[in-house]
Amino acid sequence: MDTALTRSQFVRWRAAIFAVFFASGLSIATWASRVPGIKQALELDNAQVGLILLGMGVASIIGISTSPAVMARTGARRGMLLAMLTFALGIALVGLGANVFGSVPIVLAGMVLFGFGNGCVDVIMNVEATAIEQQMGKTILPVFHAFFSFGTVIGAGIGALAAHLSINVATHASVVGAVIVVLAVVCFFQVPARAATLDPEAHQKPAFRQRMHTALEAWREPRTYLLGMVMLGMSFAEGGANDWIALGTEQGHGFAEGTGAVSLAVFSIGMTLVRLFGGPLVDRFGRVTVLRILAVTAASGILLFVLAPNLPLVLVGAALWGIGASLGFPLGMSAAADDPAKAAARVSAAATIGYVAFLGGPPVLGIISEHIGLLNTLFILVGLVVASGLFSGAARPLREDEKTVAGPTDD
């Protein structure tokens, strides 16, 4: 079994995972807030932007899908370090490709590294965060996701400022990449080695085939797919906002350059606030009730964003969109971790489904938007969010008799 942590070790572990979530959000907002600048520098249309996003999405799905193998091979803490270094390099390459080399292939290569690293780290950091939540015994996973959103708020704000000051994407992205490298190294030394995540320092690991069997067993359980449906709609809504809300504001509605980054920041602030303070509401009213209310809120916000006749109402819609989409993913993760004995495998599987929607959905929206317009394409998100609310009953907590009794194989 894992050696019990001291209070100081636990606090450092929790702070490190907060920082990893923050770094992931910061990197994504760095890309998202500068999409108009990258598009202009390379003279791309929406379909071409969508294809670049598709490259990132495919790489992300590969990263997500291989994350159980990464944990089985390296353990969680080493896997997070390698993944963070990968997406830090990727975001820097995106900037250099746009402004220094003026090369779409270099931007695409950067997006592939960015997508693979982020996809991999997103699963692993959720496994670590649910372990912390289980140890604390209360709903805290939304707070971890709030730090992801906090990263997007900071990233969007920096992006808006950089665009306003005419700082090119290469300089902006390279500085952000360097910051992420520093965070990755610092966090590595604060995360404890744990047998549950197959960290090699924690114990003598079983055979690789046995480790992979453990990592993949959740895919045989129907509840994994039901939770995946809960997470899919909200993940689609969150990913669609991160990648298209800026262009939707500036090109869809025709508002001035820089207002897109403001819309992204408003969306991210709404999401962050609910993730910071929503945990007690979940503990009081239950996951299912909260998820259903937020699905209605998200659908209303997207509709208002699309149909609003002026910028203030667009921003109100962005805020409601962020509030509504805030807890679908973290509560799905919490539900997947209800059984501590199988938490790592189930969280990995559920996260895979959610991130396929989060990262693979926006490129599809870009391609569709070339035919029906970007704002009209966002109506698709409304239907997916409603479906997420309808499937939210799958997130109810497991009864004690539905959980696995841990045996000696946990050593």
N, C-alpha and C positions, 0 to 999 in steps of 0.2 A: 504493500500500500504506500501512498505518498506520505512523506514525512510531514507532520503538522507544521503549519507556518506560524511564525510569531506574528503579533499584531503589526509590527513594522514591515515585515516581509509582505503581508497581505496588502497593506496600504500601498506599498511600492508597486506591487503587481497590478492592483486596480488602477493606479495612476498611469502605469505604462500602457495598459489596454485602452484607457481613455485617450492617451496620446496617439495610439495607433489608429483609432477611429477618426480622430481629428485630422491626422495626416492624410488618410484616404479621402475624406471630404474636401480638404484643401486642394488636393491634386485634381479632383474631378471638377471643382468650381474654377480652377485655373484654366482648364480646357474650355469649360462651358461658357465662362464669361468672355473669352476671347474668340469665340466662334466667328462673330462678324468680322473681326480683324484678320483672322486666318483666311476666311472666305474671300475677303477683299484682296489680300496679299497674293493669293494663288488664283484669283479670278475664277472661283468655283460657283456652280449653281447648287440648288438644294439637293438634287439627285446625287451630285458628286460628293457633297458633304455627307449625305446618307451612306454612300459607298465607303467613305473613310470610316464612318461610324460602324458600318457593317464589319470592316476589318478589325476594329477594336472589339466589337461585340463577339465575333468568332473567337478571337484570342482570349477574351474574358471567359467565355464559356469553356474553352479548353482549360484555362486556369482554374475555374470553378470545378470542373469535372475531375481534374487531376489533383486537386487539393487533398483529398483523402490519401492518395498515393504519396504526396509530398509529406504529409504528417506521418504516414507509415514508414517512410524512408528516413526523414530528418528529425521528426518531432515537430511540435508546434512552434516553439520559440525560434529555432533555426529557420524553419519555413517562413515565419513572418519576416525575419531579417532579410532573407534572400528575396522575398517577394517585394518588400518595400524598396530595396535597392533597385530592383528591376523597374518598378513603375516610376521611381525618381529619374532614372536614366531616360525612360520613355517620354516623360513630360518635357524634359530638356530638349530631346531630339525633335519633338513637335515644334517647339519654338524656333530652333535653329533651321529646321526644314522650311518653315514659313518665311522667315526674314533674311537668313544668312544665305541659304542655298536656293531658295525659291523652288523647292523640289517637292512635288506631291509624293513620290516614292519614299523620300526621307520622312515626311510627315506620317505617311502610312506605317513605316517601320516603327516610328516612335509610338504611334497609337497601338500597334500590336504589342510592344513591350509594356506600354502603359496598361492596356487591357488585361494582358496575362497576369501581370503582377498584382493589379488591383483585384482581379477575380479570385486569385489564390488567397491573398491576404484577407479578403472579406469573409471567406468561410472560416479561416483559422481564427480570426479575431472574434467571430461570433461564438466559436467553440469555447474560447477562453472566457468571454464575457458571460456566457450562460453558466459556466462553472463558478464564477464569482457570485452570480445571482443565487445559485443553489446554496452556496456557502453562507450567504447573508440571510437567506430565507424570506426575501421580500422582492417585489417587482422593481428591478433596477435596470433591466436591459434597455428600456427606452432612454435612460440617461446616457448610456453608452452611445446609442444612436443619436442622441442630442449632440454629443461631441462630434459625431460625423457631420451633422447639420451645422454645428458651430463652425466646423472647418469650412463648410460650403459658404456660410455667411461671411467669414473672414476672407475666403478666396474670392467671392463675388465682389466684396467691397474693394479688395486690392485690385481686382480686374477692372472695376469701374474707374478707380483712381488712375490706374495705369493707362487706360484708354483715354481718359480726360487729359492726362499729362503727355499723351503721345509717346509713351514708353513702348517700344516694340515688343512683340510677343517673345522673341528670343531672349531678351534680357529678363523679362518678367518670369518666363518659365524656367530659365536656368537658375535664378535665385531661389524659386520655390523648390526645385529639385534638390538644391544643396541643403536647404532647411530640412527636407524630408530625410535625406541621408543621415544628418546629425540625429534627428529623432529616432531613426531606425536603430542606430548603434546604441544610443542611450537606453532605449526601451529593452533591447535584447538582454542587457545585464540586470534588468529589474523583474523579468518574468521568470518564475520558478520552473524548474524541470518537474514534469508531472508524468507519472506512469499512465494516467488516463489518456494523455495525448501522445504517448509513445516517445517522449523525449529520452534520448539515449542516456542522459546523465541520471535519470530517475531509477532505472533498473535494467536488468538484462532483458532485452527485447525478445519476444518469440519470433518464429520464422516469418519471413516477409509474407508468404502466402496466408498465414494465419492472421497477420495484421490487416491485410487487405480484405479478408473475409469479414473481420469485425467492422472495418470501416464502411463496407458496402451493404451490410445486412439490412439496413433500414429501408433499402429500395424494394424489399419484399413485403413491406407493411402498407396496407391501404391508407392508414391515417396520414402517412407521409404525403400522399398525393392530395388528400383533402386539405391538409394544411397548405400545400403548395398552391391550391386554387385560391385560398384566402389571401396568400401573399402575392399571387401573380398580378391581380388587378392593381393593388396598391403599389407594387414595385414598378409596374408599367407606368402608373401615374407619376411616381417620383422620378423615374428615369426619363420619361418624356419631358417633364419640367426642366430637369437639369440640362438637357441637350437642346430643347426647342423653345423654351419660354422666352429667351432673349430675342431670337429671330421672330417669334410670334408677335412680340411687342413692337419691334422696330419695322419689320417688313410686313407682317400680317395686318397690323393696325396702322402702320405708317408713322409712328412716333419717332422722335429724334434719336440719333446715335447716342448710346449711353443709357437710354431708358430701359433697354433690354437687361442690362446688368442690374438696374434698380429692381426690376420685376423679379429677377432671380433672387436678389437679396431679400425682398419682401416674402417670397415663397419660403426661403430658407429660414427666415426669422420665425414665421408662423409654425413651421415644422419643429424648429428647435425649442420654442417655448413649450409646446405640448409634450415633447419628449422629456424636457427637464422636469415638468411639474405634473405629468399625467399618471405617473406610477401610483400614487395614492388613490386616484380615481379608479384605476383598474382594480386595485385591491379592494375597494369598497363596492363597486358595481359589477365587477366581473369582466373578463375579456370579451365575451360574446356581445354584451350590451354596448360596451365602448366601441367595439369594432363596427357594429351596425350604425351607431350614431355618426361615427367618423366617415363611414362610406357615404352617407347622405350629405355630409358637409363637403367632402371632396367633390362629389358629382355636382353640387350646387356651385362650388367655386370654379370648376372648369367651365361650366356653362356661362357663368358671369364673365369670366376672362374672355371667352370667345365672342360673346354677344355685346359686351360693354361698348358704349359709344364714346367714352372719353377715358383719359389716362387714370384719373382717380378710381373709377370703377374697375378698370383693368387691374389695378394694384389691390383693390379689395378682393377681387376674384383670385388673384395670385396668393393672397394671404389665406383665404378659405381653402384653396387647393392644397397649400402646404399643411394647414391644420388637419385637414381630413386625411391626407396621406401619411400622417406622421407615425402612427403606431401599428399599421398593418404588418410591416416586416418584423419589428422587434417582438411584437406579441406572438407572431408565428414562431419565432425562434424560442421564446419562452415556453410555448406549448410543446414544441419538439423536445425540449429539455426536461419535461415533467418527470420522466423516469431517469434518475441520475445514472443508473447502471448502463443505459444505452444513449445517454445524452450526446456524446461526441458524434456517433454515427448518424443519429437522427437529425441533429443540427446541421451536419454537413449535407445531408440529402435535402432537407427543406431549404437550406440556403441556396443550394444549386438551382432549385426550381425558381426561387425568388429572383436570383441574379440573372438567370436566363431571360426573364421578363425585363428586369431592370436595365440590362445592357444590350440585349438583343432586340428589344422592342423599338427603341428610338430610330435605329437605321430603317426599319420597316416603315415607320411614320414618315421619314424623309422621302422615301421612294413614293409612297402613296400621295404625299403632299404635292408632288410634281403634277399629279393628275387632277386633284380636287381642291388644292389650296391648303396651306398649312393650318389655318384656323379651322377649316372644315374637318381636317384630319383629326383634330383633337376631340371631336365628338366620339371617336372610337374609345377614347379613354373613359368617357362617361359610362359606356356600357360595361367595360371591364371592371370599373370600380363598383358598379351596382352588383355585378356577379360576385365580387369579393365579399360584399356585405351579405349576400344570400348564403354563401358557404361558411360564414363565420362561426356557426355552431361547432365546427370541427375543432375550434380552439379551446373548448371547455377543458378545465383541468382533469387529469386522469384521477380516478379513484385509487385508493391504496391497493385494492385487489387487482388493479390493472397494471401495476408496476412490477418490474422484475426484481426478484430478491437477489442481491449481489452475492456471488459465490467466490470461491478461491481463485477463479480465473482472473479476478480483478487485481491480483497481486502483481 
